């Protein structure tokens, strides 16, 4: 029995540009998938899933929008703020 999930396609591009502005991949079609729920299920944190289409292969990568450390730091800061009120 297989697993099937439909994704909303947000954008299709010829290259993916990272935050530094450098091209990560060339000559591949990319699909940015809007599925915060799936990244939450995989990592426990929201993130952006990107699918790279080469021929008949779809490779999915995930970039977390929040690291575990940042989440833990925010949790500690929130407790400190509550304690100071």
N, CA, C and O atoms as a Tinker XYZ file with bonds, in Angstrom:
   340  protein
     1  N      0.855000   -1.181000    0.000000    73     2
     2  CA     0.000000    0.000000    0.000000    64     1     3
     3  C      0.897000    1.238000    0.000000    63     2     4     5
     4  O      1.862000    1.305000    0.761000    81     3
     5  N      0.584000    2.208000   -0.843000    73     3     6
     6  CA     1.422000    3.398000   -0.975000    64     5     7
     7  C      0.880000    4.586000   -0.220000    63     6     8     9
     8  O     -0.212000    4.554000    0.346000    81     7
     9  N      1.660000    5.609000   -0.230000    73     7    10
    10  CA     1.302000    6.865000    0.419000    64     9    11
    11  C      1.224000    7.934000   -0.649000    63    10    12    13
    12  O      2.147000    8.083000   -1.449000    81    11
    13  N      0.128000    8.680000   -0.669000    73    11    14
    14  CA    -0.054000    9.696000   -1.690000    64    13    15
    15  C     -0.408000   11.015000   -1.023000    63    14    16    17
    16  O     -1.247000   11.063000   -0.123000    81    15
    17  N      0.235000   12.077000   -1.469000    73    15    18
    18  CA    -0.036000   13.397000   -0.907000    64    17    19
    19  C      0.035000   14.420000   -2.025000    63    18    20    21
    20  O      1.003000   14.440000   -2.785000    81    19
    21  N     -0.971000   15.264000   -2.135000    73    19    22
    22  CA    -0.966000   16.319000   -3.135000    64    21    23
    23  C     -0.425000   17.598000   -2.513000    63    22    24    25
    24  O     -0.732000   17.922000   -1.366000    81    23
    25  N      0.381000   18.316000   -3.279000    73    23    26
    26  CA     0.970000   19.558000   -2.807000    64    25    27
    27  C      0.520000   20.716000   -3.678000    63    26    28    29
    28  O      0.309000   20.555000   -4.880000    81    27
    29  N      0.377000   21.864000   -3.079000    73    27    30
    30  CA     0.116000   23.082000   -3.821000    64    29    31
    31  C      1.459000   23.607000   -4.329000    63    30    32    33
    32  O      2.395000   23.792000   -3.551000    81    31
    33  N      1.548000   23.844000   -5.637000    73    31    34
    34  CA     2.778000   24.361000   -6.209000    64    33    35
    35  C      2.760000   25.875000   -6.107000    63    34    36    37
    36  O      1.852000   26.523000   -6.628000    81    35
    37  N      3.754000   26.442000   -5.443000    73    35    38
    38  CA     3.810000   27.888000   -5.264000    64    37    39
    39  C      4.533000   28.570000   -6.404000    63    38    40    41
    40  O      4.094000   29.618000   -6.877000    81    39
    41  N      5.647000   27.987000   -6.858000    73    39    42
    42  CA     6.354000   28.579000   -7.989000    64    41    43
    43  C      7.222000   27.529000   -8.653000    63    42    44    45
    44  O      7.649000   26.559000   -8.026000    81    43
    45  N      7.470000   27.739000   -9.925000    73    43    46
    46  CA     8.354000   26.868000  -10.692000    64    45    47
    47  C      9.456000   27.754000  -11.244000    63    46    48    49
    48  O      9.179000   28.812000  -11.809000    81    47
    49  N     10.695000   27.336000  -11.087000    73    47    50
    50  CA    11.817000   28.144000  -11.547000    64    49    51
    51  C     12.858000   27.256000  -12.215000    63    50    52    53
    52  O     12.883000   26.044000  -12.001000    81    51
    53  N     13.722000   27.873000  -13.032000    73    51    54
    54  CA    14.805000   27.130000  -13.672000    64    53    55
    55  C     15.984000   26.938000  -12.729000    63    54    56    57
    56  O     16.717000   25.956000  -12.840000    81    55
    57  N     16.168000   27.869000  -11.806000    73    55    58
    58  CA    17.247000   27.749000  -10.823000    64    57    59
    59  C     16.712000   28.140000   -9.459000    63    58    60    61
    60  O     15.711000   28.849000   -9.349000    81    59
    61  N     17.381000   27.676000   -8.431000    73    59    62
    62  CA    17.036000   28.031000   -7.064000    64    61    63
    63  C     18.131000   28.946000   -6.549000    63    62    64    65
    64  O     19.313000   28.640000   -6.700000    81    63
    65  N     17.758000   30.055000   -5.949000    73    63    66
    66  CA    18.735000   30.996000   -5.428000    64    65    67
    67  C     18.652000   30.987000   -3.908000    63    66    68    69
    68  O     17.578000   31.163000   -3.333000    81    67
    69  N     19.782000   30.783000   -3.275000    73    67    70
    70  CA    19.780000   30.759000   -1.813000    64    69    71
    71  C     19.860000   32.184000   -1.268000    63    70    72    73
    72  O     19.873000   33.150000   -2.032000    81    71
    73  N     19.914000   32.305000    0.058000    73    71    74
    74  CA    19.883000   33.627000    0.681000    64    73    75
    75  C     21.102000   34.470000    0.313000    63    74    76    77
    76  O     21.020000   35.699000    0.321000    81    75
    77  N     22.234000   33.834000   -0.009000    73    75    78
    78  CA    23.438000   34.569000   -0.387000    64    77    79
    79  C     23.347000   35.061000   -1.831000    63    78    80    81
    80  O     24.191000   35.836000   -2.280000    81    79
    81  N     22.325000   34.610000   -2.553000    73    79    82
    82  CA    22.137000   35.056000   -3.928000    64    81    83
    83  C     22.888000   34.225000   -4.949000    63    82    84    85
    84  O     22.958000   34.602000   -6.119000    81    83
    85  N     23.446000   33.110000   -4.532000    73    83    86
    86  CA    24.191000   32.257000   -5.459000    64    85    87
    87  C     23.282000   31.149000   -5.970000    63    86    88    89
    88  O     22.414000   30.661000   -5.247000    81    87
    89  N     23.486000   30.759000   -7.212000    73    87    90
    90  CA    22.665000   29.702000   -7.788000    64    89    91
    91  C     23.119000   28.360000   -7.237000    63    90    92    93
    92  O     24.300000   28.018000   -7.295000    81    91
    93  N     22.179000   27.615000   -6.707000    73    91    94
    94  CA    22.507000   26.300000   -6.155000    64    93    95
    95  C     22.517000   25.244000   -7.255000    63    94    96    97
    96  O     23.381000   24.368000   -7.287000    81    95
    97  N     21.556000   25.342000   -8.140000    73    95    98
    98  CA    21.414000   24.334000   -9.190000    64    97    99
    99  C     21.163000   25.008000  -10.531000    63    98   100   101
   100  O     20.537000   26.065000  -10.606000    81    99
   101  N     21.657000   24.384000  -11.571000    73    99   102
   102  CA    21.378000   24.874000  -12.916000    64   101   103
   103  C     20.847000   23.704000  -13.742000    63   102   104   105
   104  O     21.116000   22.541000  -13.440000    81   103
   105  N     20.087000   24.032000  -14.791000    73   103   106
   106  CA    19.551000   23.041000  -15.717000    64   105   107
   107  C     18.642000   22.018000  -15.042000    63   106   108   109
   108  O     18.568000   20.866000  -15.467000    81   107
   109  N     17.960000   22.442000  -14.002000    73   107   110
   110  CA    16.965000   21.598000  -13.351000    64   109   111
   111  C     15.728000   22.445000  -13.136000    63   110   112   113
   112  O     15.836000   23.623000  -12.795000    81   111
   113  N     14.570000   21.872000  -13.327000    73   111   114
   114  CA    13.331000   22.572000  -12.990000    64   113   115
   115  C     13.083000   22.356000  -11.515000    63   114   116   117
   116  O     13.296000   21.262000  -10.991000    81   115
   117  N     12.636000   23.390000  -10.854000    73   115   118
   118  CA    12.383000   23.275000   -9.417000    64   117   119
   119  C     10.941000   23.638000   -9.116000    63   118   120   121
   120  O     10.331000   24.455000   -9.806000    81   119
   121  N     10.420000   23.029000   -8.096000    73   119   122
   122  CA     9.065000   23.294000   -7.652000    64   121   123
   123  C      9.126000   23.560000   -6.155000    63   122   124   125
   124  O      9.621000   22.730000   -5.392000    81   123
   125  N      8.626000   24.709000   -5.738000    73   123   126
   126  CA     8.558000   25.002000   -4.310000    64   125   127
   127  C      7.192000   24.542000   -3.827000    63   126   128   129
   128  O      6.163000   25.006000   -4.316000    81   127
   129  N      7.189000   23.641000   -2.878000    73   127   130
   130  CA     5.949000   23.038000   -2.393000    64   129   131
   131  C      5.514000   23.717000   -1.104000    63   130   132   133
   132  O      6.313000   23.939000   -0.194000    81   131
   133  N      4.236000   24.038000   -1.048000    73   131   134
   134  CA     3.687000   24.655000    0.152000    64   133   135
   135  C      3.116000   23.553000    1.028000    63   134   136   137
   136  O      1.964000   23.152000    0.860000    81   135
   137  N      3.910000   23.073000    1.950000    73   135   138
   138  CA     3.434000   22.024000    2.848000    64   137   139
   139  C      4.113000   22.170000    4.200000    63   138   140   141
   140  O      4.969000   21.366000    4.569000    81   139
   141  N      3.725000   23.199000    4.929000    73   139   142
   142  CA     4.290000   23.413000    6.252000    64   141   143
   143  C      3.959000   22.232000    7.158000    63   142   144   145
   144  O      4.743000   21.874000    8.037000    81   143
   145  N      2.801000   21.633000    6.940000    73   143   146
   146  CA     2.403000   20.485000    7.759000    64   145   147
   147  C      3.352000   19.313000    7.608000    63   146   148   149
   148  O      3.645000   18.622000    8.583000    81   147
   149  N      3.836000   19.081000    6.389000    73   147   150
   150  CA     4.756000   17.964000    6.172000    64   149   151
   151  C      6.102000   18.243000    6.816000    63   150   152   153
   152  O      6.684000   17.350000    7.432000    81   151
   153  N      6.612000   19.469000    6.687000    73   151   154
   154  CA     7.895000   19.774000    7.323000    64   153   155
   155  C      7.759000   19.726000    8.847000    63   154   156   157
   156  O      8.693000   19.330000    9.545000    81   155
   157  N      6.600000   20.127000    9.355000    73   155   158
   158  CA     6.356000   20.017000   10.804000    64   157   159
   159  C      6.366000   18.542000   11.223000    63   158   160   161
   160  O      6.905000   18.190000   12.272000    81   159
   161  N      5.766000   17.689000   10.392000    73   159   162
   162  CA     5.717000   16.265000   10.702000    64   161   163
   163  C      7.114000   15.640000   10.657000    63   162   164   165
   164  O      7.436000   14.771000   11.467000    81   163
   165  N      7.940000   16.086000    9.704000    73   163   166
   166  CA     9.272000   15.512000    9.551000    64   165   167
   167  C     10.243000   16.006000   10.617000    63   166   168   169
   168  O     11.049000   15.231000   11.131000    81   167
   169  N     10.167000   17.297000   10.952000    73   167   170
   170  CA    11.193000   17.893000   11.810000    64   169   171
   171  C     10.667000   18.495000   13.099000    63   170   172   173
   172  O     11.432000   18.718000   14.037000    81   171
   173  N      9.364000   18.762000   13.157000    73   171   174
   174  CA     8.813000   19.449000   14.316000    64   173   175
   175  C      8.866000   20.955000   14.179000    63   174   176   177
   176  O      8.466000   21.677000   15.092000    81   175
   177  N      9.361000   21.441000   13.038000    73   175   178
   178  CA     9.478000   22.874000   12.801000    64   177   179
   179  C      8.974000   23.215000   11.409000    63   178   180   181
   180  O      9.051000   22.387000   10.502000    81   179
   181  N      8.453000   24.438000   11.229000    73   179   182
   182  CA     8.019000   24.839000    9.889000    64   181   183
   183  C      9.215000   24.969000    8.961000    63   182   184   185
   184  O     10.317000   25.292000    9.404000    81   183
   185  N      9.003000   24.721000    7.683000    73   183   186
   186  CA    10.100000   24.823000    6.723000    64   185   187
   187  C      9.588000   24.908000    5.312000    63   186   188   189
   188  O      8.384000   24.825000    5.070000    81   187
   189  N     10.500000   25.072000    4.380000    73   187   190
   190  CA    10.146000   25.151000    2.966000    64   189   191
   191  C     10.651000   23.896000    2.276000    63   190   192   193
   192  O     11.831000   23.558000    2.362000    81   191
   193  N      9.751000   23.216000    1.597000    73   191   194
   194  CA    10.125000   22.032000    0.833000    64   193   195
   195  C     10.328000   22.438000   -0.615000    63   194   196   197
   196  O      9.500000   23.151000   -1.182000    81   195
   197  N     11.414000   21.996000   -1.215000    73   195   198
   198  CA    11.693000   22.295000   -2.614000    64   197   199
   199  C     11.893000   20.983000   -3.349000    63   198   200   201
   200  O     12.672000   20.133000   -2.917000    81   199
   201  N     11.190000   20.820000   -4.462000    73   199   202
   202  CA    11.347000   19.634000   -5.286000    64   201   203
   203  C     12.168000   19.966000   -6.513000    63   202   204   205
   204  O     11.890000   20.947000   -7.202000    81   203
   205  N     13.185000   19.150000   -6.795000    73   203   206
   206  CA    14.032000   19.340000   -7.968000    64   205   207
   207  C     13.676000   18.267000   -8.989000    63   206   208   209
   208  O     13.800000   17.072000   -8.718000    81   207
   209  N     13.232000   18.704000  -10.163000    73   207   210
   210  CA    12.784000   17.783000  -11.194000    64   209   211
   211  C     13.890000   17.595000  -12.219000    63   210   212   213
   212  O     14.308000   18.548000  -12.877000    81   211
   213  N     14.360000   16.367000  -12.350000    73   211   214
   214  CA    15.353000   16.030000  -13.364000    64   213   215
   215  C     14.837000   14.800000  -14.102000    63   214   216   217
   216  O     14.776000   13.707000  -13.539000    81   215
   217  N     14.469000   14.986000  -15.360000    73   215   218
   218  CA    13.904000   13.864000  -16.111000    64   217   219
   219  C     12.616000   13.412000  -15.457000    63   218   220   221
   220  O     11.672000   14.191000  -15.330000    81   219
   221  N     12.572000   12.136000  -15.034000    73   219   222
   222  CA    11.368000   11.623000  -14.384000    64   221   223
   223  C     11.551000   11.474000  -12.877000    63   222   224   225
   224  O     10.814000   10.737000  -12.222000    81   223
   225  N     12.537000   12.176000  -12.338000    73   223   226
   226  CA    12.823000   12.074000  -10.911000    64   225   227
   227  C     12.492000   13.375000  -10.203000    63   226   228   229
   228  O     12.847000   14.453000  -10.681000    81   227
   229  N     11.818000   13.281000   -9.075000    73   227   230
   230  CA    11.533000   14.435000   -8.227000    64   229   231
   231  C     12.260000   14.226000   -6.902000    63   230   232   233
   232  O     11.932000   13.318000   -6.137000    81   231
   233  N     13.249000   15.077000   -6.641000    73   231   234
   234  CA    14.004000   15.012000   -5.393000    64   233   235
   235  C     13.506000   16.133000   -4.495000    63   234   236   237
   236  O     13.469000   17.293000   -4.903000    81   235
   237  N     13.126000   15.786000   -3.277000    73   235   238
   238  CA    12.592000   16.798000   -2.363000    64   237   239
   239  C     13.632000   17.101000   -1.282000    63   238   240   241
   240  O     14.153000   16.201000   -0.623000    81   239
   241  N     13.914000   18.392000   -1.121000    73   239   242
   242  CA    14.795000   18.843000   -0.052000    64   241   243
   243  C     13.989000   19.747000    0.862000    63   242   244   245
   244  O     12.998000   20.347000    0.446000    81   243
   245  N     14.416000   19.836000    2.093000    73   243   246
   246  CA    13.710000   20.690000    3.037000    64   245   247
   247  C     14.688000   21.641000    3.692000    63   246   248   249
   248  O     15.759000   21.235000    4.143000    81   247
   249  N     14.318000   22.904000    3.741000    73   247   250
   250  CA    15.121000   23.892000    4.455000    64   249   251
   251  C     14.278000   24.402000    5.605000    63   250   252   253
   252  O     13.226000   25.006000    5.397000    81   251
   253  N     14.742000   24.157000    6.820000    73   251   254
   254  CA    13.993000   24.585000    8.000000    64   253   255
   255  C     14.038000   26.100000    8.112000    63   254   256   257
   256  O     15.069000   26.719000    7.847000    81   255
   257  N     12.933000   26.685000    8.500000    73   255   258
   258  CA    12.899000   28.129000    8.691000    64   257   259
   259  C     13.258000   28.486000   10.121000    63   258   260   261
   260  O     13.426000   29.658000   10.458000    81   259
   261  N     13.372000   27.475000   10.953000    73   259   262
   262  CA    13.713000   27.721000   12.345000    64   261   263
   263  C     14.531000   26.538000   12.849000    63   262   264   265
   264  O     14.102000   25.390000   12.728000    81   263
   265  N     15.693000   26.806000   13.409000    73   263   266
   266  CA    16.516000   25.721000   13.937000    64   265   267
   267  C     16.026000   25.325000   15.320000    63   266   268   269
   268  O     15.330000   26.088000   15.991000    81   267
   269  N     16.391000   24.152000   15.726000    73   267   270
   270  CA    15.983000   23.669000   17.045000    64   269   271
   271  C     16.546000   24.576000   18.135000    63   270   272   273
   272  O     15.860000   24.878000   19.111000    81   271
   273  N     17.794000   25.008000   17.968000    73   271   274
   274  CA    18.422000   25.870000   18.963000    64   273   275
   275  C     17.682000   27.196000   19.082000    63   274   276   277
   276  O     17.429000   27.670000   20.190000    81   275
   277  N     17.332000   27.798000   17.942000    73   275   278
   278  CA    16.603000   29.066000   17.967000    64   277   279
   279  C     15.254000   28.892000   18.657000    63   278   280   281
   280  O     14.815000   29.770000   19.400000    81   279
   281  N     14.604000   27.769000   18.415000    73   279   282
   282  CA    13.308000   27.510000   19.053000    64   281   283
   283  C     13.477000   27.373000   20.561000    63   282   284   285
   284  O     12.664000   27.883000   21.331000    81   283
   285  N     14.532000   26.682000   20.976000    73   283   286
   286  CA    14.765000   26.511000   22.414000    64   285   287
   287  C     15.112000   27.844000   23.064000    63   286   288   289
   288  O     14.663000   28.132000   24.174000    81   287
   289  N     15.918000   28.664000   22.370000    73   287   290
   290  CA    16.261000   29.981000   22.911000    64   289   291
   291  C     15.010000   30.838000   23.073000    63   290   292   293
   292  O     14.846000   31.520000   24.085000    81   291
   293  N     14.136000   30.800000   22.082000    73   291   294
   294  CA    12.902000   31.584000   22.132000    64   293   295
   295  C     12.031000   31.110000   23.285000    63   294   296   297
   296  O     11.403000   31.920000   23.967000    81   295
   297  N     11.990000   29.806000   23.505000    73   295   298
   298  CA    11.202000   29.239000   24.601000    64   297   299
   299  C     11.726000   29.742000   25.948000    63   298   300   301
   300  O     10.938000   30.090000   26.828000    81   299
   301  N     13.051000   29.781000   26.112000    73   299   302
   302  CA    13.657000   30.265000   27.352000    64   301   303
   303  C     13.353000   31.748000   27.543000    63   302   304   305
   304  O     12.980000   32.170000   28.637000    81   303
   305  N     13.512000   32.542000   26.477000    73   303   306
   306  CA    13.231000   33.973000   26.561000    64   305   307
   307  C     11.780000   34.232000   26.945000    63   306   308   309
   308  O     11.482000   35.145000   27.716000    81   307
   309  N     10.882000   33.417000   26.398000    73   307   310
   310  CA     9.460000   33.574000   26.708000    64   309   311
   311  C      9.201000   33.319000   28.196000    63   310   312   313
   312  O      8.420000   34.032000   28.827000    81   311
   313  N      9.855000   32.310000   28.745000    73   311   314
   314  CA     9.690000   32.004000   30.176000    64   313   315
   315  C     10.243000   33.135000   31.043000    63   314   316   317
   316  O      9.675000   33.471000   32.082000    81   315
   317  N     11.370000   33.721000   30.595000    73   315   318
   318  CA    11.967000   34.838000   31.335000    64   317   319
   319  C     11.026000   36.036000   31.313000    63   318   320   321
   320  O     10.822000   36.697000   32.331000    81   319
   321  N     10.446000   36.313000   30.124000    73   319   322
   322  CA     9.503000   37.440000   30.010000    64   321   323
   323  C      8.304000   37.232000   30.937000    63   322   324   325
   324  O      7.872000   38.162000   31.617000    81   323
   325  N      7.771000   36.013000   30.960000    73   323   326
   326  CA     6.619000   35.718000   31.816000    64   325   327
   327  C      6.980000   35.894000   33.294000    63   326   328   329
   328  O      6.167000   36.364000   34.090000    81   327
   329  N      8.209000   35.510000   33.647000    73   327   330
   330  CA     8.651000   35.623000   35.037000    64   329   331
   331  C      8.853000   37.066000   35.473000    63   330   332   333
   332  O      8.750000   37.378000   36.660000    81   331
   333  N      9.142000   37.952000   34.515000    73   331   334
   334  CA     9.378000   39.363000   34.838000    64   333   335
   335  C      8.097000   40.183000   34.906000    63   334   336   337
   336  O      8.127000   41.344000   35.314000    81   335
   337  N      6.984000   39.600000   34.514000    73   335   338
   338  CA     5.720000   40.361000   34.497000    64   337   339
   339  C      5.060000   40.368000   35.856000    63   338   340
   340  O      3.993000   40.959000   36.021000    81   339
